[in-house]
């Protein structure tokens, strides 16, 4: 079967065109193919599937085989792949996800290929129980969480995936140790993605991310959105203005409004290949 290796600012997945039929046992394939030594290598696999309500549907599986409801960097690449393969046309595309239908607006390179996309990610979910988490209230902002004998101030945001944002300098952080502890903390019944963030300028943030099921990744689109939202809620950045989030793999531009969150970033095809399944 043909696959497409793609990345959104370093957040790399293995993409399959399943518009003509299902991929067998994607959970097991995600584990096998994501291995960077014995497989193709990636943060997981993403399937381009038929949809009755949009141009296509995205299914995303983490490197541990668990299915994710949303992937911000992945949805941009799905939009590019759908356009490149002729499933979508024009300057926009609608992608069905487990977190609802997302609308993308494209920019193109000199060859007419999609180079980047602006995604309407939908409204941020702030209610503690809807994250889901053990915290109560319409929002969870700068609340104390005890972990491994220490106390952290956390802000919780869901962008389809649950995120815990910690304003702590990410440089020199032992992220594998602390990330696993956050991911599996009993306060988060479905585990949690965790962002460690520092304000580095006006509406400018630096971030490292630990993703549930994948570990540290070079970038996380929903995480960047959650980080920008959390920064606004904590009075560090301005609502309605463009916020630049610096990740290990590159930059994302985020705008948080009362109605929705917009994310803009690149979508890159690295190579194509075939694998016997």
C-alpha atoms as a printed R data frame, in Angstrom:
    type eleno elety resid chain resno       x      y      z
1   ATOM     1    CA   UNK     A     1   0.000  0.000  0.000
2   ATOM     2    CA   UNK     A     2   1.214  3.500 -0.784
3   ATOM     3    CA   UNK     A     3   1.948  5.845  2.105
4   ATOM     4    CA   UNK     A     4   2.796  9.530  2.392
5   ATOM     5    CA   UNK     A     5   5.280 10.730  4.993
6   ATOM     6    CA   UNK     A     6   4.266 14.277  5.929
7   ATOM     7    CA   UNK     A     7   4.959 16.748  8.692
8   ATOM     8    CA   UNK     A     8   3.582 19.962 10.119
9   ATOM     9    CA   UNK     A     9   6.594 21.830 11.583
10  ATOM    10    CA   UNK     A    10   8.231 18.542 12.553
11  ATOM    11    CA   UNK     A    11   5.139 16.752 13.868
12  ATOM    12    CA   UNK     A    12   5.435 13.814 11.459
13  ATOM    13    CA   UNK     A    13   2.877 11.145 10.632
14  ATOM    14    CA   UNK     A    14   2.466  8.355  8.102
15  ATOM    15    CA   UNK     A    15  -0.575  9.064  5.925
16  ATOM    16    CA   UNK     A    16  -2.696  6.545  4.021
17  ATOM    17    CA   UNK     A    17  -5.291  7.274  1.340
18  ATOM    18    CA   UNK     A    18  -8.269  5.189  2.467
19  ATOM    19    CA   UNK     A    19 -10.885  6.889  0.313
20  ATOM    20    CA   UNK     A    20 -11.309  3.632 -1.595
21  ATOM    21    CA   UNK     A    21 -11.338  1.228  1.353
22  ATOM    22    CA   UNK     A    22 -10.495  0.704  5.009
23  ATOM    23    CA   UNK     A    23  -7.015  0.029  6.379
24  ATOM    24    CA   UNK     A    24  -6.926 -3.206  8.396
25  ATOM    25    CA   UNK     A    25  -6.158 -2.957 12.133
26  ATOM    26    CA   UNK     A    26  -4.862  0.655 12.185
27  ATOM    27    CA   UNK     A    27  -4.158  0.494 15.930
28  ATOM    28    CA   UNK     A    28  -1.577 -2.271 15.501
29  ATOM    29    CA   UNK     A    29  -0.181 -0.687 12.346
30  ATOM    30    CA   UNK     A    30   0.366  2.590 14.191
31  ATOM    31    CA   UNK     A    31   2.553  0.825 16.755
32  ATOM    32    CA   UNK     A    32   4.482 -1.126 14.130
33  ATOM    33    CA   UNK     A    33   5.013  1.603 11.556
34  ATOM    34    CA   UNK     A    34   5.747  4.485 13.945
35  ATOM    35    CA   UNK     A    35   8.888  2.786 15.266
36  ATOM    36    CA   UNK     A    36  11.823  4.869 14.038
37  ATOM    37    CA   UNK     A    37  14.245  1.929 13.936
38  ATOM    38    CA   UNK     A    38  12.124 -1.009 12.761
39  ATOM    39    CA   UNK     A    39   9.292  0.833 10.981
40  ATOM    40    CA   UNK     A    40   8.836  3.880  8.778
41  ATOM    41    CA   UNK     A    41   9.044  6.229 11.740
42  ATOM    42    CA   UNK     A    42   6.558  8.853 12.895
43  ATOM    43    CA   UNK     A    43   4.449 10.190 15.736
44  ATOM    44    CA   UNK     A    44   1.640  7.918 14.516
45  ATOM    45    CA   UNK     A    45  -0.474  7.231 11.435
46  ATOM    46    CA   UNK     A    46  -3.298  9.260  9.897
47  ATOM    47    CA   UNK     A    47  -5.956  7.944  7.533
48  ATOM    48    CA   UNK     A    48  -7.681  9.962  4.803
49  ATOM    49    CA   UNK     A    49 -11.212  8.505  4.711
50  ATOM    50    CA   UNK     A    50 -14.546  9.236  2.971
51  ATOM    51    CA   UNK     A    51 -17.009 11.618  4.623
52  ATOM    52    CA   UNK     A    52 -20.691 12.332  4.060
53  ATOM    53    CA   UNK     A    53 -20.480 15.818  5.566
54  ATOM    54    CA   UNK     A    54 -17.080 17.132  4.416
55  ATOM    55    CA   UNK     A    55 -14.475 16.729  1.678
56  ATOM    56    CA   UNK     A    56 -12.831 13.937  3.670
57  ATOM    57    CA   UNK     A    57 -12.538 12.471  7.155
58  ATOM    58    CA   UNK     A    58  -9.398 12.205  9.263
59  ATOM    59    CA   UNK     A    59  -8.627  9.325 11.612
60  ATOM    60    CA   UNK     A    60  -5.482  9.664 13.698
61  ATOM    61    CA   UNK     A    61  -3.672  6.996 15.735
62  ATOM    62    CA   UNK     A    62  -0.844  7.731 18.160
63  ATOM    63    CA   UNK     A    63   2.403  5.781 18.238
64  ATOM    64    CA   UNK     A    64   0.991  3.592 21.039
65  ATOM    65    CA   UNK     A    65  -2.059  2.651 18.944
66  ATOM    66    CA   UNK     A    66  -4.583  4.844 20.762
67  ATOM    67    CA   UNK     A    67  -6.924  6.870 18.573
68  ATOM    68    CA   UNK     A    68  -6.859 10.645 18.970
69  ATOM    69    CA   UNK     A    69  -9.877 12.894 18.452
70  ATOM    70    CA   UNK     A    70  -7.904 15.714 16.861
71  ATOM    71    CA   UNK     A    71  -4.443 16.668 15.611
72  ATOM    72    CA   UNK     A    72  -3.820 20.263 14.601
73  ATOM    73    CA   UNK     A    73  -0.658 19.660 12.594
74  ATOM    74    CA   UNK     A    74  -2.184 16.513 11.124
75  ATOM    75    CA   UNK     A    75  -5.366 18.184  9.904
76  ATOM    76    CA   UNK     A    76  -3.329 20.692  7.880
77  ATOM    77    CA   UNK     A    77  -1.469 17.826  6.201
78  ATOM    78    CA   UNK     A    78  -4.752 15.991  5.575
79  ATOM    79    CA   UNK     A    79  -6.053 19.105  3.854
80  ATOM    80    CA   UNK     A    80  -2.922 19.321  1.697
81  ATOM    81    CA   UNK     A    81  -3.103 15.619  0.816
82  ATOM    82    CA   UNK     A    82  -6.806 15.876 -0.060
83  ATOM    83    CA   UNK     A    83  -6.073 18.834 -2.337
84  ATOM    84    CA   UNK     A    84  -2.982 17.212 -3.919
85  ATOM    85    CA   UNK     A    85  -4.922 14.000 -4.651
86  ATOM    86    CA   UNK     A    86  -7.918 15.845 -6.078
87  ATOM    87    CA   UNK     A    87 -10.434 15.150 -3.301
88  ATOM    88    CA   UNK     A    88 -10.695 18.889 -2.597
89  ATOM    89    CA   UNK     A    89 -10.342 21.873 -4.897
90  ATOM    90    CA   UNK     A    90 -10.066 25.624 -4.675
91  ATOM    91    CA   UNK     A    91  -8.635 27.580 -1.765
92  ATOM    92    CA   UNK     A    92 -10.376 25.717  1.044
93  ATOM    93    CA   UNK     A    93 -11.244 22.287  2.380
94  ATOM    94    CA   UNK     A    94 -13.498 20.821  5.066
95  ATOM    95    CA   UNK     A    95 -12.192 17.898  7.115
96  ATOM    96    CA   UNK     A    96 -14.359 15.766  9.391
97  ATOM    97    CA   UNK     A    97 -12.685 14.756 12.663
98  ATOM    98    CA   UNK     A    98 -13.855 13.170 15.903
99  ATOM    99    CA   UNK     A    99 -13.891 16.731 17.246
100 ATOM   100    CA   UNK     A   100 -16.162 18.048 14.514
101 ATOM   101    CA   UNK     A   101 -15.679 19.444 11.013
102 ATOM   102    CA   UNK     A   102 -12.698 21.777 10.594
103 ATOM   103    CA   UNK     A   103 -12.484 24.348  7.803
104 ATOM   104    CA   UNK     A   104  -9.091 25.049  6.233
105 ATOM   105    CA   UNK     A   105  -7.977 27.955  4.044
106 ATOM   106    CA   UNK     A   106  -4.882 27.278  1.911
107 ATOM   107    CA   UNK     A   107  -1.895 29.237  0.705
108 ATOM   108    CA   UNK     A   108   0.075 27.796 -2.223
109 ATOM   109    CA   UNK     A   109   3.684 27.579 -3.380
110 ATOM   110    CA   UNK     A   110   4.872 28.657 -6.834
111 ATOM   111    CA   UNK     A   111   4.006 25.204 -8.233
112 ATOM   112    CA   UNK     A   112   0.403 25.470 -7.104
113 ATOM   113    CA   UNK     A   113   0.787 22.969 -4.255
114 ATOM   114    CA   UNK     A   114  -0.599 23.643 -0.784
115 ATOM   115    CA   UNK     A   115   2.181 25.100  1.381
116 ATOM   116    CA   UNK     A   116   0.294 26.094  4.515
117 ATOM   117    CA   UNK     A   117  -3.190 26.306  5.943
118 ATOM   118    CA   UNK     A   118  -5.231 28.400  8.338
119 ATOM   119    CA   UNK     A   119  -7.558 26.182 10.356
120 ATOM   120    CA   UNK     A   120 -10.695 27.177 12.236
121 ATOM   121    CA   UNK     A   121 -10.181 24.900 15.239
122 ATOM   122    CA   UNK     A   122 -13.490 25.727 16.918
123 ATOM   123    CA   UNK     A   123 -14.176 27.031 20.404
124 ATOM   124    CA   UNK     A   124 -11.849 26.173 23.275
125 ATOM   125    CA   UNK     A   125 -13.384 23.974 25.980
126 ATOM   126    CA   UNK     A   126 -12.548 25.298 29.451
127 ATOM   127    CA   UNK     A   127 -14.976 23.464 31.766
128 ATOM   128    CA   UNK     A   128 -12.947 21.268 34.111
129 ATOM   129    CA   UNK     A   129 -15.219 18.233 33.900
130 ATOM   130    CA   UNK     A   130 -15.421 18.432 30.096
131 ATOM   131    CA   UNK     A   131 -11.622 18.408 29.645
132 ATOM   132    CA   UNK     A   132 -12.052 15.782 31.276
133 ATOM   133    CA   UNK     A   133 -10.415 16.226 34.671
134 ATOM   134    CA   UNK     A   134 -11.079 15.981 38.379
135 ATOM   135    CA   UNK     A   135 -11.169 19.788 38.607
136 ATOM   136    CA   UNK     A   136 -14.557 21.470 38.929
137 ATOM   137    CA   UNK     A   137 -15.711 24.784 37.529
138 ATOM   138    CA   UNK     A   138 -16.446 26.608 34.290
139 ATOM   139    CA   UNK     A   139 -12.696 27.120 33.854
140 ATOM   140    CA   UNK     A   140  -9.502 25.783 35.414
141 ATOM   141    CA   UNK     A   141  -7.000 28.640 35.398
142 ATOM   142    CA   UNK     A   142  -3.813 28.776 37.482
143 ATOM   143    CA   UNK     A   143  -5.005 25.980 39.778
144 ATOM   144    CA   UNK     A   144  -2.703 23.898 41.989
145 ATOM   145    CA   UNK     A   145  -1.875 20.303 41.063
146 ATOM   146    CA   UNK     A   146   0.278 18.109 43.296
147 ATOM   147    CA   UNK     A   147   2.612 15.803 41.390
148 ATOM   148    CA   UNK     A   148   5.682 13.830 42.525
149 ATOM   149    CA   UNK     A   149   5.918 15.791 45.758
150 ATOM   150    CA   UNK     A   150   5.733 19.209 44.059
151 ATOM   151    CA   UNK     A   151   2.970 21.705 43.361
152 ATOM   152    CA   UNK     A   152   2.336 23.084 39.874
153 ATOM   153    CA   UNK     A   153  -0.013 25.829 38.748
154 ATOM   154    CA   UNK     A   154  -1.951 24.483 35.768
155 ATOM   155    CA   UNK     A   155  -4.456 25.793 33.247
156 ATOM   156    CA   UNK     A   156  -6.622 23.257 31.426
157 ATOM   157    CA   UNK     A   157  -7.899 23.645 27.857
158 ATOM   158    CA   UNK     A   158  -9.404 21.152 25.431
159 ATOM   159    CA   UNK     A   159  -9.147 21.728 21.694
160 ATOM   160    CA   UNK     A   160 -10.680 18.334 20.957
161 ATOM   161    CA   UNK     A   161  -7.718 16.849 22.819
162 ATOM   162    CA   UNK     A   162  -7.174 17.618 26.526
163 ATOM   163    CA   UNK     A   163  -4.236 19.855 27.441
164 ATOM   164    CA   UNK     A   164  -2.601 20.889 30.689
165 ATOM   165    CA   UNK     A   165  -0.559 24.097 30.309
166 ATOM   166    CA   UNK     A   166   2.191 24.832 32.831
167 ATOM   167    CA   UNK     A   167   4.004 28.167 32.728
168 ATOM   168    CA   UNK     A   168   7.441 26.817 33.512
169 ATOM   169    CA   UNK     A   169  10.661 27.466 31.575
170 ATOM   170    CA   UNK     A   170  10.963 24.521 29.159
171 ATOM   171    CA   UNK     A   171  14.750 24.864 28.724
172 ATOM   172    CA   UNK     A   172  16.660 22.102 30.525
173 ATOM   173    CA   UNK     A   173  13.450 20.409 31.658
174 ATOM   174    CA   UNK     A   174  13.562 16.633 32.227
175 ATOM   175    CA   UNK     A   175  10.448 16.362 30.123
176 ATOM   176    CA   UNK     A   176  10.364 12.569 29.792
177 ATOM   177    CA   UNK     A   177  10.143 12.107 33.550
178 ATOM   178    CA   UNK     A   178   7.765 14.951 34.313
179 ATOM   179    CA   UNK     A   179   5.727 14.446 31.122
180 ATOM   180    CA   UNK     A   180   4.889 10.844 31.989
181 ATOM   181    CA   UNK     A   181   3.842 11.887 35.487
182 ATOM   182    CA   UNK     A   182   1.461 14.521 34.126
183 ATOM   183    CA   UNK     A   183   0.108 12.193 31.419
184 ATOM   184    CA   UNK     A   184  -0.838  9.501 33.921
185 ATOM   185    CA   UNK     A   185  -1.904 11.694 36.846
186 ATOM   186    CA   UNK     A   186  -5.174 10.428 38.406
187 ATOM   187    CA   UNK     A   187  -6.730 13.881 37.945
188 ATOM   188    CA   UNK     A   188  -6.948 13.111 34.206
189 ATOM   189    CA   UNK     A   189  -9.106 10.026 33.542
190 ATOM   190    CA   UNK     A   190  -8.294  9.966 29.803
191 ATOM   191    CA   UNK     A   191  -4.650 10.996 30.303
192 ATOM   192    CA   UNK     A   192  -3.424 14.444 29.315
193 ATOM   193    CA   UNK     A   193  -1.139 16.289 26.921
194 ATOM   194    CA   UNK     A   194   1.135 18.722 28.760
195 ATOM   195    CA   UNK     A   195   2.747 21.946 27.559
196 ATOM   196    CA   UNK     A   196   5.612 23.669 29.374
197 ATOM   197    CA   UNK     A   197   5.608 27.315 28.364
198 ATOM   198    CA   UNK     A   198   7.579 30.548 28.775
199 ATOM   199    CA   UNK     A   199   6.584 34.067 27.708
200 ATOM   200    CA   UNK     A   200   9.475 35.399 25.590
201 ATOM   201    CA   UNK     A   201   7.965 38.598 24.157
202 ATOM   202    CA   UNK     A   202   4.714 40.428 23.511
203 ATOM   203    CA   UNK     A   203   2.251 37.780 22.264
204 ATOM   204    CA   UNK     A   204   5.201 35.409 21.854
205 ATOM   205    CA   UNK     A   205   5.549 32.063 23.621
206 ATOM   206    CA   UNK     A   206   8.124 29.260 23.743
207 ATOM   207    CA   UNK     A   207   6.768 25.757 24.289
208 ATOM   208    CA   UNK     A   208   7.737 22.099 24.649
209 ATOM   209    CA   UNK     A   209   5.073 19.423 24.616
210 ATOM   210    CA   UNK     A   210   4.587 15.929 26.011
211 ATOM   211    CA   UNK     A   211   1.818 14.174 24.066
212 ATOM   212    CA   UNK     A   212  -0.136 11.315 25.562
213 ATOM   213    CA   UNK     A   213   0.624  8.143 23.638
214 ATOM   214    CA   UNK     A   214   3.585  9.627 21.750
215 ATOM   215    CA   UNK     A   215   5.928 11.291 24.268
216 ATOM   216    CA   UNK     A   216   7.770 14.502 23.422
217 ATOM   217    CA   UNK     A   217   7.152 15.657 19.863
218 ATOM   218    CA   UNK     A   218   8.641 18.516 17.861
219 ATOM   219    CA   UNK     A   219   5.266 20.214 17.608
220 ATOM   220    CA   UNK     A   220   1.616 19.924 18.581
221 ATOM   221    CA   UNK     A   221  -1.045 22.026 16.872
222 ATOM   222    CA   UNK     A   222  -3.816 21.613 19.428
223 ATOM   223    CA   UNK     A   223  -1.179 22.128 22.131
224 ATOM   224    CA   UNK     A   224  -0.102 25.432 20.603
225 ATOM   225    CA   UNK     A   225  -3.756 26.508 20.487
226 ATOM   226    CA   UNK     A   226  -4.278 25.495 24.116
227 ATOM   227    CA   UNK     A   227  -1.094 27.326 25.119
228 ATOM   228    CA   UNK     A   228  -2.232 30.547 23.452
229 ATOM   229    CA   UNK     A   229  -5.658 30.282 25.100
230 ATOM   230    CA   UNK     A   230  -4.059 29.639 28.501
231 ATOM   231    CA   UNK     A   231  -1.727 32.611 28.047
232 ATOM   232    CA   UNK     A   232  -4.709 34.891 27.372
233 ATOM   233    CA   UNK     A   233  -6.620 33.504 30.357
234 ATOM   234    CA   UNK     A   234  -3.585 34.175 32.576
235 ATOM   235    CA   UNK     A   235  -3.212 37.733 31.288
236 ATOM   236    CA   UNK     A   236   0.065 37.096 29.456
237 ATOM   237    CA   UNK     A   237  -1.166 37.604 25.872
238 ATOM   238    CA   UNK     A   238  -3.932 39.535 24.153
239 ATOM   239    CA   UNK     A   239  -7.203 38.032 22.962
240 ATOM   240    CA   UNK     A   240  -7.996 38.645 19.307
241 ATOM   241    CA   UNK     A   241  -4.359 39.295 18.379
242 ATOM   242    CA   UNK     A   242  -1.921 36.959 16.623
243 ATOM   243    CA   UNK     A   243   0.175 34.954 19.087
244 ATOM   244    CA   UNK     A   244   3.382 33.296 17.895
245 ATOM   245    CA   UNK     A   245   4.153 29.947 19.524
246 ATOM   246    CA   UNK     A   246   7.746 28.739 19.096
247 ATOM   247    CA   UNK     A   247   8.006 24.928 19.140
248 ATOM   248    CA   UNK     A   248  11.034 22.691 18.615
249 ATOM   249    CA   UNK     A   249   9.985 22.104 15.003
250 ATOM   250    CA   UNK     A   250   9.033 25.671 14.082
251 ATOM   251    CA   UNK     A   251   6.403 28.336 14.675
252 ATOM   252    CA   UNK     A   252   2.614 28.383 14.677
253 ATOM   253    CA   UNK     A   253   0.437 31.495 14.570
254 ATOM   254    CA   UNK     A   254  -2.638 31.419 16.830
255 ATOM   255    CA   UNK     A   255  -5.556 33.820 17.225
256 ATOM   256    CA   UNK     A   256  -7.972 33.245 20.134
257 ATOM   257    CA   UNK     A   257 -11.363 34.936 19.899
258 ATOM   258    CA   UNK     A   258 -14.618 34.677 21.847
259 ATOM   259    CA   UNK     A   259 -16.001 32.346 19.167
260 ATOM   260    CA   UNK     A   260 -13.095 30.179 17.999
261 ATOM   261    CA   UNK     A   261  -9.355 29.588 17.724
262 ATOM   262    CA   UNK     A   262  -7.487 30.012 14.430
263 ATOM   263    CA   UNK     A   263  -4.208 28.187 13.783
264 ATOM   264    CA   UNK     A   264  -1.882 28.833 10.836
265 ATOM   265    CA   UNK     A   265   1.137 26.736  9.886
266 ATOM   266    CA   UNK     A   266   2.889 24.752  7.195
267 ATOM   267    CA   UNK     A   267   2.088 21.340  5.718
268 ATOM   268    CA   UNK     A   268   4.925 19.431  4.047
269 ATOM   269    CA   UNK     A   269   5.169 16.225  2.033
270 ATOM   270    CA   UNK     A   270   8.526 14.586  2.827
271 ATOM   271    CA   UNK     A   271   8.380 11.478  0.655
272 ATOM   272    CA   UNK     A   272   6.096  8.724 -0.591
273 ATOM   273    CA   UNK     A   273   6.659  4.961 -0.533
274 ATOM   274    CA   UNK     A   274   5.048  1.555 -0.513
275 ATOM   275    CA   UNK     A   275   4.825 -1.017  2.233
276 ATOM   276    CA   UNK     A   276   3.490 -4.553  2.364
277 ATOM   277    CA   UNK     A   277   0.730 -4.779  4.960
